Amino acid sequence: MMKILLYFEGMKFISKSGIGKALSHQKAALTYEGIEFTLDPGDDFDLAHINTIGPGSLALIRKCRRLGKKVVIHAHSTEEDFRNSFLFSNQLAPLFKKRLIKVYSKADRIITPTSYSKRLIES
């Protein structure tokens, strides 16, 4: 049977946000389908589902590649959504976009929450 790693970096900072709610939805969906999962990247798993792109995400992707494990990235973020989100976010947006491209391009599959996000990421 397959075991999924649900990877959320910085949960204490995002637990009340929409992305934080995604964790409870994903856990419920996997439980409903009878699919085993873990939140600990140190556990054994077959597939990594990465939800946040903090500093540990690229290291986890490299680990998965070394071990021959597939990586799915849930693309919750886009440059457009990042803009106007906090003071100086517009100045940081180009750097954020480069980071998104770097991380998203390493996925075996990308899941987007909306068709709007899908169009932005495809472009």
Disulfide bonds with the S-S distance in Angstrom:
none
